[in-house]
């Protein structure tokens, strides 16, 4: 009998879990010959979510594994932890709020049985307000323009991975990165299944503005040369502006016998150049901070406790 593992990052999802866990366990009835294993990773929740996970692991000891992290490390780290503890022949990843239809996992497993090693749920529409869609589309357009030209236009965080792909991800052990960007970077050709992303039926999204900004920074620094090239382009533009200004001064001196007084111009240029220098230093510091974190060799997450479906986690080097 094959095993299908489903990784679910959990953070402040107490209101979602009573529906999410039974819905995912019920998939086993639609997959004859398969055992469904849920790997529920609590990312430092404080709303009682971990108590529900432990209760589910005790109630379904052969099907549910609760992985409790010591604190909130972020969704990417929680997903990485889930992939480490998943033992399935193929592994699915889905958000706890079930905004993507979990029933599509059946089609994903069938695609895997047909030879696909990477199956993703490609969003063709989002049941969200226009402002949220605009900001999201702007971000994903940037990802397609500067990182992955064939990336899904609306992104993805609902997918199924072959064991080989999971092992490849576990080998990388990279911090401060987009886990789904990392999966896409591996180069496996995705089999795409279209879907509509629905609104949350319960609870509040923890995907706040600061997390979105951090995620955007991690994505572009991790998978694009755009930030470093911005410094180069800014330097070239500054040099060109200074050259033009110098030419204007020389021409005025030769034709009119005077140079412009230009106190405001000089101050404006100094402020502009100062702002560009600070912006460039900020980009450089982002890279230096990431280099520092990698050289420290700290793990991307720390597991406090694992309950249910006893099996050792797969090490990063496998």
C-alpha positions in Angstrom: 0.0 0.0 0.0 1.3 3.4 -1.0 1.3 6.4 1.4 0.2 9.9 0.5 1.4 12.4 3.0 -0.3 15.8 3.3 1.7 18.7 4.9 -0.4 21.4 6.6 1.4 24.4 8.2 -0.8 25.6 11.1 -0.6 29.0 12.8 -3.5 30.4 14.8 -6.0 28.1 13.0 -8.1 26.8 15.9 -11.3 27.7 14.0 -10.2 25.9 10.8 -8.9 22.7 12.2 -12.2 21.0 13.2 -13.1 21.1 9.5 -9.7 20.7 7.9 -8.6 17.5 9.6 -11.7 15.4 8.9 -11.8 16.7 5.3 -8.3 15.7 4.6 -8.6 12.3 6.4 -11.7 11.6 4.3 -9.6 11.7 1.1 -8.5 8.1 1.9 -11.9 6.8 0.9 -11.4 8.3 -2.6 -7.9 6.8 -3.0 -8.3 3.0 -2.8 -4.9 1.3 -2.2 -3.5 4.4 -0.5 -3.0 5.4 3.1 -3.3 9.1 3.9 -0.9 10.5 6.4 -1.4 14.1 7.8 1.7 16.0 8.9 0.3 18.9 10.8 3.0 21.4 11.8 2.2 23.9 14.5 4.2 27.1 13.9 4.1 28.4 17.5 0.4 29.0 17.7 -1.0 30.6 20.9 -4.7 30.1 20.3 -5.0 26.5 21.3 -4.3 25.0 17.8 -1.5 22.8 19.1 -3.9 21.2 21.6 -6.2 20.3 18.8 -3.3 18.8 16.8 -2.2 16.7 19.7 -5.8 15.5 20.2 -6.0 14.5 16.5 -2.7 12.6 16.7 -4.0 10.6 19.7 -7.4 10.0 18.1 -5.9 8.9 14.7 -2.4 7.6 15.7 -2.0 5.7 12.4 -2.9 8.7 10.2 -2.0 12.0 12.0 1.5 13.3 13.0 1.6 16.5 15.0 4.9 18.4 14.7 5.2 21.2 17.2 7.8 23.9 16.6 9.2 25.8 19.6 8.1 29.2 18.3 6.8 30.9 15.2 9.4 30.4 12.4 7.1 31.3 9.5 5.1 29.4 6.9 8.2 28.5 4.8 10.0 27.0 7.8 6.9 25.1 8.9 6.4 23.7 5.4 10.1 22.6 5.4 9.6 20.9 8.8 6.5 19.1 7.4 8.4 17.9 4.4 11.2 16.5 6.7 8.6 14.5 8.7 6.5 13.3 5.7 7.1 9.6 4.9 4.8 9.3 1.9 5.6 8.1 -1.7 4.3 11.5 -2.7 3.6 14.5 -0.5 0.9 17.2 -0.9 1.1 20.7 0.6 -2.1 22.7 1.4 -3.0 25.6 3.6 -5.0 25.0 6.8 -7.8 27.3 5.7 -8.6 25.1 2.7 -9.0 28.0 0.3 -7.9 25.6 -2.3 -10.2 22.5 -2.8 -8.7 19.6 -1.0 -10.7 17.2 -3.3 -8.2 18.1 -6.1 -5.6 16.0 -4.3 -7.3 13.0 -5.9 -6.6 14.3 -9.4 -3.1 15.2 -8.3 -2.4 11.6 -7.1 -3.8 10.3 -10.4 -1.4 12.6 -12.2 1.5 11.3 -10.1 0.5 7.8 -10.9 0.7 8.8 -14.5 4.3 9.9 -14.1 4.2 13.5 -13.0 6.7 14.3 -10.3 5.5 17.9 -9.6 1.8 18.7 -9.7 0.5 22.1 -8.8 -2.8 23.7 -8.4 -2.8 26.7 -10.7 -5.1 29.5 -9.7 -7.2 30.8 -12.6 -9.2 33.2 -10.3 -9.4 34.4 -6.7 -12.5 35.1 -4.8 -11.0 38.2 -3.1 -11.5 42.0 -3.3 -10.1 43.9 -6.2 -7.4 45.7 -4.1 -6.0 42.4 -2.8 -6.0 40.9 -6.2 -4.2 43.9 -7.7 -1.4 43.8 -5.1 -1.0 40.0 -5.5 -1.0 40.2 -9.3 1.6 42.9 -9.1 3.9 40.7 -7.0 3.4 37.6 -9.2 4.1 39.7 -12.3 7.4 40.7 -10.8 8.2 37.1 -10.0 7.5 36.1 -13.7 9.4 39.1 -15.0 12.6 38.9 -12.9 12.8 35.3 -11.6 10.7 32.5 -13.3 9.1 33.5 -16.7 6.8 30.5 -16.6 5.7 30.8 -13.0 1.9 30.5 -12.5 0.5 34.0 -13.0 -1.3 33.9 -9.6 1.3 31.9 -7.8 0.7 28.6 -5.9 0.9 27.1 -2.5 -1.1 24.0 -3.2 0.9 21.1 -4.8 1.9 17.5 -4.8 5.6 16.4 -4.9 7.2 13.1 -5.7 9.4 11.6 -3.1 12.5 12.5 -5.2 11.4 16.2 -5.3 10.9 16.2 -1.5 14.3 14.7 -0.9 15.8 17.3 -3.2 14.2 20.1 -1.2 15.3 18.5 2.1 18.9 18.5 0.9 19.0 22.2 0.3 18.3 23.3 3.9 18.2 27.0 2.9 16.9 29.7 5.2 15.0 32.9 4.4 13.6 31.7 1.1 10.3 31.0 -0.5 9.8 27.3 -0.2 7.5 27.2 -3.3 10.0 29.3 -5.3 12.6 26.8 -4.2 10.5 23.9 -5.4 10.0 25.6 -8.7 13.7 26.4 -9.0 14.6 22.7 -8.9 13.4 22.6 -12.5 10.9 19.7 -12.5 8.3 20.3 -15.2 5.0 20.9 -13.4 1.7 19.3 -14.3 -0.9 22.0 -13.8 -4.4 21.6 -12.5 -6.6 24.7 -12.7 -8.6 25.8 -9.6 -10.4 28.8 -8.1 -9.1 30.1 -4.8 -12.0 30.7 -2.4 -12.5 33.0 0.5 -11.7 31.8 4.0 -14.7 30.2 5.7 -13.4 30.7 9.2 -10.8 32.6 11.2 -8.5 35.5 10.1 -5.6 35.4 7.8 -2.2 35.8 9.5 -0.7 37.0 6.2 -0.1 40.5 7.4 1.6 43.4 5.5 5.0 43.0 7.2 5.0 39.2 6.3 4.1 40.0 2.7 7.0 42.5 2.5 9.4 40.1 4.0 8.2 37.3 1.7 8.6 39.7 -1.3 12.2 40.6 -0.2 13.1 36.9 0.3 11.8 35.9 -3.1 13.5 38.6 -5.1 16.8 38.3 -3.2 16.7 34.5 -3.3 15.8 33.9 -6.9 16.6 37.1 -8.8 19.6 39.4 -9.4 17.3 42.4 -9.6 18.2 43.9 -6.2 21.9 43.9 -6.9 21.4 45.1 -10.4 19.3 48.0 -9.1 22.5 49.3 -7.5 24.3 49.1 -10.8 21.5 50.8 -12.7 21.2 53.5 -10.1 24.9 54.2 -10.2 24.8 54.5 -14.0 21.8 56.8 -13.9 23.5 59.0 -11.3 26.7 59.2 -13.4 24.7 60.1 -16.4 22.8 62.8 -14.5 26.0 64.3 -13.2 27.6 64.2 -16.6 24.6 66.1 -18.1 24.7 68.6 -15.3 28.5 69.1 -15.8 27.9 69.7 -19.5 25.2 72.3 -18.7 27.6 74.2 -16.4 30.4 74.2 -18.9 28.1 75.4 -21.7 26.7 78.2 -19.6 30.2 79.2 -18.6 31.4 79.3 -22.2 28.4 81.0 -23.7 27.4 83.4 -20.9 30.6 83.7 -18.9 29.0 82.5 -15.7 28.0 79.3 -13.9 24.6 78.9 -12.3 24.3 79.9 -8.7 22.3 76.6 -8.1 22.3 76.3 -4.3 19.0 74.5 -4.4 20.2 72.3 -7.3 23.3 71.4 -5.4 21.4 70.5 -2.2 18.8 68.6 -4.2 21.6 66.5 -5.9 23.2 65.8 -2.6 20.0 64.6 -1.1 19.3 62.4 -4.2 22.8 60.9 -4.1 22.5 60.4 -0.3 19.2 58.6 -0.7 20.6 56.4 -3.4 23.6 55.5 -1.3 21.4 54.6 1.6 19.2 52.5 -0.6 22.2 50.7 -2.1 23.6 50.0 1.4 20.2 48.6 2.4 20.3 46.1 -0.5 23.8 45.1 0.3 23.0 44.7 4.0 20.1 42.3 3.0 22.6 40.1 1.2 25.2 40.3 4.1 22.6 39.4 6.6 21.6 36.3 4.6 25.3 35.3 4.2 25.7 35.7 8.0 22.7 33.5 8.7 23.9 30.8 6.4 27.4 30.8 7.9 26.0 30.5 11.4 24.5 27.1 10.4 21.5 27.5 12.5 18.5 25.3 11.6 15.6 27.0 9.8 13.3 25.6 12.6 13.4 23.8 15.9 11.0 20.9 16.7 9.8 20.7 20.3 7.7 17.6 20.0 6.3 15.1 17.6 3.2 13.1 18.3 1.7 10.2 16.2 2.7 8.0 13.3 6.1 7.1 14.7 8.9 7.4 12.1 12.1 9.3 12.1 12.3 12.5 10.1 14.4 12.4 7.0 17.7 14.3 7.5 18.7 17.2 5.2 21.4 15.3 3.5 19.2 12.6 2.1 
